[in-house]
Amino acid sequence: MLAKRLSTILPPSNLQEALETTKIHSVAGKLSAADTLMTERPSCSPPEPVLMK
């Protein structure tokens, strides 16, 4: 939950950061043909916690 909220706390991406993010997502195959410059910071959910025995 914190990872999703962190992107709203951080300042907006500048042009250089947006270009880098777009390049990385493009190479990873995560952009469709209709996608353009990614101006929002990416976020991902961490994996479920592993229970320790």
ChimeraX attribute file (.defattr): number of C-alpha atoms within 10 A of each C-alpha:
attribute: neighborCount
match mode: 1-to-1
recipient: residues
	/A:1	8
	/A:2	10
	/A:3	12
	/A:4	14
	/A:5	10
	/A:6	12
	/A:7	15
	/A:8	11
	/A:9	8
	/A:10	9
	/A:11	10
	/A:12	13
	/A:13	15
	/A:14	10
	/A:15	12
	/A:16	9
	/A:17	15
	/A:18	17
	/A:19	15
	/A:20	13
	/A:21	18
	/A:22	20
	/A:23	15
	/A:24	12
	/A:25	15
	/A:26	15
	/A:27	9
	/A:28	9
	/A:29	9
	/A:30	10
	/A:31	16
	/A:32	9
	/A:33	6
	/A:34	5
	/A:35	10
	/A:36	10
	/A:37	13
	/A:38	18
	/A:39	15
	/A:40	15
	/A:41	16
	/A:42	13
	/A:43	12
	/A:44	9
	/A:45	9
	/A:46	10
	/A:47	6
	/A:48	6
	/A:49	6
	/A:50	6
	/A:51	5
	/A:52	4
	/A:53	3
